[in-house]
Amino acid sequence: MTRPSARDLIELVLDGESWRSWDVAPVRPPVGAGLSEEYAAELAAAERKSGVDESVITGEGTLSGRRVAVLLGEFGFLAGSIGRASADRIIAGVQRATAEGLPLLAAPVSGGTRMQEGTPAFVQMVRISEAVAAHKAAGLPYLVYLRHPTTGGVMASWGSLGHVTVAEPGALVGFLGPRVYSALYGKDFPEGIQTSENLYAQGIIDGVVAPEDVRDILDRALAVILAPRSGVPALAADDDGAVPDVDTWDAVTRSRRPDRPGVRRLLKYAATDVVPLNGTGQGEQDPGLLIALARFGQAPCVFLGQDRRGQTSEHPMGPQALREARRGFRLASELGLPLLTVIDTQGAALSPEAENGGLAGEIARCLAELVTLPAPTLCLMLGEGNGGGALALLPADRVVAAQHAWLSPLPPEGASAIVYRDLDHAAEMARRQQVRAIDLHRLGVVDRIVPELPDAADEPEAFCQRLGGVLEHELSALLRRGAGAPSDRAARYAGH
């Protein structure tokens, strides 16, 4: 596999002629005072071979005119291994990016800790992780591109801390290098595990991206993350018009139409700079939840939408979807972005696997974290809203609902089964339980209803664009006001 060098990536990603190095000559002990002649010769040979003086280079440039800090590994220098001098360089680069308020783009490539330096080099990963954590704690973006190969202590520190993380196609990416595994255990590591594609399938990274496409995804991510939080224009609130008093069961059946637009068409028709993310970053993902960075008009957000297309009777939304949602909560908090949640679910899984996965606990944690989240929050009720899986994404500073959206403790059929021991009273139960958006608006649970003319499934593009305008208005207003108090978020449900 041909590996792009650090210089190649600079040319692919940054604006032309914008690169400025931050590096100074590495500080090394003299030969005989901590540096052996053999290791000194290896370092000199590595410098001649690679054209760089260490396994990492740092600097800054611009990407579409935005000033960014960059941290790149160079595999040609001793397999990109990290020793004390390269660790010092990484830490200095990260700290300078933090001090100057710059987004940090990292592109590691490494076999891990430099064995010639042993444990003193190995423990530098603690210092590196602290520097990256401090950068993120300052509200600054940290975006990672994993290259072939990235293993060992590098993968277990600055390679795995990104807000957004993508990897090179076919890259060897993992913790323990396969050669070490074979030597220790006397057998080959199973094929296909330590690959970019498998990490994506497992919900550990957000995408597999060719080097020539990295600039685009970084550009779109920064367009959302760095979008202005202040000075966002105060949009006029359009008159949503009168909402017809549609029968409850009619609304329920309309919300279940298979051609009703869901979150994917909403993003397609109404959002810009969409960067799909993937999974929890911890080995779980669920097709029933879509997580992304996106903008509606000029208003940025972290987008968390229950995806009707990814939920089936065989694979309903499971607890891992809620753990993925909680990753979105953390992103909104760390990046200072508004959070937009979208409810559209037939209900969370009712299964032994869901129970073993801690579904009830995940619902509870979502409710607790959302109601206390230190970021502005907006909830959109788009379609079906069944049970605790829907409620988990409801608490917000503002709640918008499509005309035929609804929220219920159980599917109306389930409520009928409990009360009447049959399914024949589902429509009656739905009416009695006040599940409609119109009912919830009257009760103060919903702030605003977006009409369907006469049904979102009959006008999908127009409906999504109209809804996008409402979301832009609401997000813009939230950006100006800031996050609400947890007590205020909870108060809307008092007495209902």
N, C-alpha and C positions, 0 to 999 in steps of 0.2 A: 504494500500500500504506500503510495506517495504521500508524504506528510508535508503540508504547508509549513514553512518555517514561520518564526515570529514575524520576520520582515514581510513575508508574503501576506500574512493576516493583516498587518498594518496597512498594506496597500489595498487589500480587499475591503476593509471596513471603514477606514478613516478618509476624510476629505483629502484630496491631493495636496501635498506639501505642507500639511498641518502638523505632522508629527514632531514632537519636541521631547528629547530624552531627559529623564530625571536622574539618570544613573551617574554615580561617581565610581572610581576604581574600587573594587572589593578590598576590604581590609583582611589580610591574612597574617598569621604569625610567621616569623622568619624560619627558614629551613633549620632544623635542629632544635627549635624551640616550640615544639608542638606541630611542626609540619615536616613530614618525612621527605627525603629526596625523591622517593618513588612517587608519592602523592603529588609533590610539586611538579614532577615531570608529566604526570597525568593531566594536571590542570593546564599546563602549558600546551600540551598536545591538543586538549579539548578546545582551547581558545583558538589555536591555529585552524583546527578542523571546522569549527562552527562559525568563526568570525565574530563571536561575542565573548565577553570576559566572564560571564557566569551563566547559570542555567535559567535565569529569569531576567527579563528586562522590563523597566517601568518607564512611564512617560505620560504625555498628554497629547491630545489632538482635538479635532472637531469632527463631529458626525452630523451631517446636514446642518452645519453651522453651530451646533451645540458643543460646548467645551466638555470633554470627558477625560477621565483618567483611565490608563490602560495598564494591565499587569499580564505579561505573557511569559509562558514557559518556552524554552528552546531545547528540544530533544537532542539536538546535535552536540550539546555540551553535557557529557557524562550522563546520557539518557534522561536529561531533565531533572536529575536528582537534586534534592534540597539539602544543602549544608548550612553551616552557620552564616557564611557570607551572603548566600542567596536568601536565607530567611531574614537577615537584617535588611536586605534590599526590599523584599516583599513588604515587611512591616513599615519601613520608611515610606514606601509608595502608598500604602493604604492610609497611613496617618496623614500624609500630605493631602491626599484626596479628601479626607474627612475635614481637615482644617480649612481647605479651600472650597468646601461645599460642592464637590464634583461627584457626578455619578461615576461608578467604578465598573469597568468592563474587564473581566478576568478570562484568560484562555489558558488554563493549565495543560501541560503535557509532561508526564513524569513517570518514572519507575518508582518514585517514592523517596524515602530517606537515603541520603548518601552513605553507603556502607563504610566508606573510607573514614568517616567521622563518627559513626556509631551513635550511641545514645545521646551525646551532647547535641548532635544534629536532630535526632528524633524528637527530643523534647521541645524543639523550636515550634512545633505545630501548635503547642499551647499558646505561645505568644502570637502566632499568626491568627489563630481563631479569635483571640481576644481583640485584635485590631479590627478584624472584619466585623465582629459583633458590635464594637463601638461605632464603626461606620454606619451600620444598619440602625443602631439606636439613635443616631443623629438624624434619622429620617431620610437617609440618602440611598439611592438604588445601588444594588449589587447584582450584576447580571453575569452569568457564567456560560462559557462555551467549552465543553469538555472535548479534548482532542485525543487522538490515538497515539499512545495509550495513556490513560490516567489511572494510576493505581496507588496502593499503599497509603502512607500518611498524607499525601496531597489530596487524594480522593476523600480521605477521612477528616479533612479540615477545610481548606479554602475551596476545594472542588465541590463541596456539598452544602454550601451555605447560601446559595443564590436565591434572590427573590424569584428570578426566572432562570431556569437551567436547561440548556439544550446541548446536544452532542453531535459530533461528526459521525456520518454514516459508517457503519461497520467497525467503529472504534472499540478497542478493548478498554472497558471501563469497569472497575471493580476494586475491591479492597486487597485481596491477596493475589499476587501475580501467579499465573498458571505454572511458571517454571518453579517457583517456590513451593507451590502445592504439590507438584509431582515429586520434588526432592524430599519433602517432609512425609508424604503419605504413600509414596510408591505407586501412584496411579495418576492418570491424567484427569484434570478437572473437566467436568461435563461440558460439552460444546454448547454454545448458544446462550449461556447464562450471562457471562461478563461482556455483553455487547450493548451498544447504544439502543438497538431495537428492542432487546428484552427489557432493559431498564425503562423504556417508554411504556411497553406493554404492562409492566408491573406498577406503573404510577409513580416511579421514582424520579424521572426527568420529564420535562415538558414537551420535548420534541427532538426529532432527528433532522438536522439541518446541514446541507452541504456548505462548505466554506464560502462559496460564491453567493450564498443566500443569507449569510449571517448578518450582513449589513442591514438588510430589509427588516428582519425580525427585531433587531436591536433598535432600529429607527422607529418602528411602530410602538415598541414597548416604551421608549423614552417619550414619544409624543403623548402617551397617556400619563405616564408617571410624572413628567415634568410640566404637564399642562398647568396654566395659572390657577391658583386657588383663590386669589383675590383679584378684584377687577373684572370678574366674570359678569357679563352684561345681565342686568335684571330684565328678564324676558316678561312680556305681558302675558298674563294668564288668559288663554283663549276661553271663550264661553263653551263649555263642553256640551251645552244643549240639554234639553229635557231628556230624561231617561225613562222610556216606557216601563210601565209596571208589568213586566213579563211574568207569567206564572212561574213559580219556583221550579216545578218539574220540567217545564220547557227550558229554563236556563240550564238545569242539570244535563238534560239530554243534548242540548246544543254544545255544552262544554266538552262532551264526549265524542263529538264528531271526529272521525279520523283525519279529516282534511282541515281541521282547525289549526291555524298557525301557532307554532310553539316558539321556543326561545331561539332556535336556529334561524327561522325566518325573521324574527324580530331583529336579530343582529344583522342579518343580510340586508334588510330593507331600511333599517333605522340607525345603525351604528357605524362608526368609522374607526380606523386604527385598531381593529380587533386583533388581539393576540391570545389565541386559545392556550390555556394552561392544562396541566394533566396530573390528576392524582393528588395524593397527600404529600408526595415527596418521601414517603416512608413505606412504600411497598404496597399501597392500596389505591385502587381507582374504581369508579362505578360509572357506567355509561348513562345512568339515570340523572347525573348532575353534570352541568357544563360550567366550567370556571374559566374566566377570561379577564384580561384588561381591555377596556373599551372606552370609547367616547360617544356620547350622544350630543351632537352639535359640538359646542366648545366644552361641554362638561365631562370630565373624566370620572371613571369609577372602576372599582373591582366588581365584576359581574358574576353572580352565582345564580344559575337558573336550573330548575328541575326540568329535565329534557324528556318530554313525552315520547319522543322517538326511541330513547334508550331504555324506557321502562316497558316491560312486557309481563304477561301473567307468569311466564316461566322465570323471568329475572326482574322482579320488582326492585324498587330502590332499597338498598341495604344500608346497614350502619356505616359502611365505609364511605358512602356518599355524604353522610353528615360529618365524618372526619375530614373529608375533602372540603366541605363547606367551612369547617373551622380553620383550615389552612387559608381560605379566602378572608376570614375574619382577621387573621393575623396579618395578612398582606395589607389590608386596608388600614389597620392600626399602625404598622411599621412605616408605610409609605405616605400616610396622611391623606389617603384617598377616600371619597365617599364609597359606601358599600351599597350595591343594589342587589336585592334578593328577589327571585321570581318563583312564585308558587304555582306549580302545575303538576299534580301527582295523583295517581289512582290510590296512593297510600303506600306506606313503607311495608317492607316484607314481613309477613307473618309466617315464620319458619323456625325450625330448630337452629339453623345457621345464623339467623338474625338474633335469636336469643343468645346463642353462644358468642356472638360478636358484640354484645352489649348494646343493643338497639335503644332500650329505654334510657340507659345512661347517656348515650350520645344525644338523644333528644333533650334531656335535661341540661347537658353541657352547652348545647347550642342555645337554648333559651337563656341560660345564665350569662353566657358570653355576649350574645347579641344585645341583651337589654342593658349591659354595662359597657359596651364597646366604646372606646374613646375616639370614634370616628362618626361622621354623619351617616345616617342609615335611611334607606328608602326601600320599601317592599312593594312589589307589584304582584297582585293576585291576577294571574293570566287565565287560568282555566279551572280544572278540578282542584279541590283542596281537601283531600281526605286525611283525617287523623293527625296523629302526632308528627308524622313526617312532613306534613304541611305546616303545622303550628311551629315547628322548629325554625322556620325561616320568616315568621311573621313579625316579631317585635322590631319596631323601627320608629324613627322620628316622624316619618310620613308613610301612609299606606294608600296606594292607588289600586283600583280594581277595574278590570274589564267588566262590561255590563253583565255578562253571563258567567262571571267567576263566582265561586262559592267556597265556603269553609265549613266543615262538619267534623264532629268527633269520630265518626265512622262513615263509610259509604251509607247512603240512605237505606240500602238493602240490608246492611248489617244492623242498623238501628231498628228496622222492622223485625228482623229475626229475634232481637233481644226482647222487644216489647210485645210482639204479636206471635212470635215463633213461626213466622212465615215471611216471604219476600213481597207479599201482595200489597203491603201498606207503605212501600218505600216513598211514594210521592207524598202521601199524607205526613209521614215522619219528616221529610225534607221541609215541608211547609211549616210544621209545628216547631222545628228546631231553628228557624230563622237563619238559614244558611246563605241566602242570597247576598250579593254585593249591596243591593238596595237596602236590605234589612240591616246589614252591618254598617252601612253609612248612617242610617237613622240612629243606630246605637253608639256611634262615635268610634267604632273600630276602624272603619274606612274613612279616609279624608276626601277622596275624589273618585268619581266613576267616569270611565271613558266609554262613550256610547259605541255600540256595534250597529252598523247600518245596512241591513238589519241584523247581520250575523258576521262575525269575524271570518268565518270560513267562506263566506260569499264575497268578501272584499279583502283578501289577505294582505296585499301590498299596501292598499290605502289605509287599512286599519293599523298595520304595523308602523307606517310613517306617521299617522296621527298620534299613535301611542308614543312613538319616539319623541315627538315634539313635547308631549306632556312630561316625559321623563327628563328631557333637557331642562324644562322649566323648573321641575321639582329639584333636580340635582343642583342647578345653579342657585336656587334659593337656599338649599342646605349648605352649599359652600360659603355663602355669605353669613349664615347664622352659626354654623359650626355644630358640633355634636350636642344632642340634647342630654339632659340629666336622666340617669336611670329611673328615678322616681317619676319623672314626667312621662317616660316611655311606658311605664307600667300603669300609670294612672288612667290611661284611656280605657282600660278594661275593668275599672272599679265599678261594681254594681251592675254589670251587664250579665 
